[in-house]
Amino acid sequence: MSHTILVVEDEVELCEMMCEALELSGYRAIAAKDGKDALDKVSRIDSLCLVILDLLMPEMNGWDFVEQLRTRSKFATVPVIVHSSAAGPAPATVARVLKKPLPFDKLLATVREFCAQ
């Protein structure tokens, strides 16, 4: 069984590169363009291992996404890693905050901490 990771990122090229790097490392990656899209997609994921989340996005930002995700009992404890260039505090319930830009090898090392192969 592969681990599923939801990548919530509005920068299309970055999102595609992150998903490709995750898939080449053996993970199943699902891309979402913003928080609203992510909430729609998360309801169709059976086994979610991790969410990689940008904070500054159109439609629904990362702070609002985390707040909504935590109200869903199935996803209340899923780890969320913030990957953002946003200044200021991240949502209190996230597992880790990584500042952009971050080399993919460091991102993958962090993912392995939460989703052991």
Residue pairs with C-beta under 8 A, 6 or more apart in sequence:
1 47
2 26
2 27
2 28
3 26
3 27
3 28
3 47
3 49
3 50
3 115
3 117
4 27
4 28
4 29
4 30
4 45
4 46
4 47
4 48
4 49
5 22
5 27
5 28
5 29
5 30
5 48
5 49
5 50
5 51
5 52
5 111
5 115
6 29
6 30
6 32
6 38
6 41
6 42
6 45
6 48
6 50
6 51
6 52
7 15
7 18
7 19
7 22
7 29
7 30
7 31
7 32
7 52
8 32
8 33
8 34
8 35
8 37
8 38
8 51
8 52
8 53
8 54
8 57
8 62
8 65
9 15
9 18
9 31
9 32
9 33
9 52
9 53
9 54
9 57
9 83
10 33
10 34
10 54
10 56
10 57
10 58
11 54
12 33
15 31
15 33
16 31
17 104
18 29
18 52
18 104
18 107
19 29
19 30
19 31
20 29
21 104
21 107
21 108
22 28
22 29
22 108
22 111
23 29
25 108
25 111
26 117
27 49
27 111
27 115
30 41
30 45
32 38
32 40
32 41
33 57
33 59
34 57
34 58
34 59
34 60
34 61
34 65
35 57
35 59
35 60
35 61
35 62
35 64
35 65
35 68
36 59
36 60
37 59
38 51
38 53
38 60
38 65
39 60
39 65
39 68
39 69
42 48
42 51
42 69
42 72
42 75
43 72
48 75
48 78
49 78
49 79
49 114
49 115
50 78
50 79
50 80
50 81
50 111
50 114
50 115
51 69
51 78
51 79
51 80
51 81
52 81
52 83
52 107
52 111
53 62
53 65
53 66
53 80
53 81
53 82
53 83
53 84
53 94
54 62
54 82
54 83
54 84
55 61
55 62
55 63
55 82
55 84
55 86
55 90
56 62
56 84
56 85
56 86
60 68
62 82
62 84
62 86
62 90
62 91
63 91
66 80
66 91
66 93
66 94
67 91
69 75
69 76
69 78
69 80
70 76
70 93
79 94
79 95
79 96
79 114
80 91
80 93
80 94
80 95
81 94
81 95
81 96
81 97
81 98
81 110
81 111
81 114
82 90
82 91
82 94
82 96
82 97
82 98
83 98
83 100
83 102
83 107
84 90
84 97
84 98
84 99
84 100
85 99
85 100
85 101
90 97
95 114
96 110
98 106
98 107
98 110
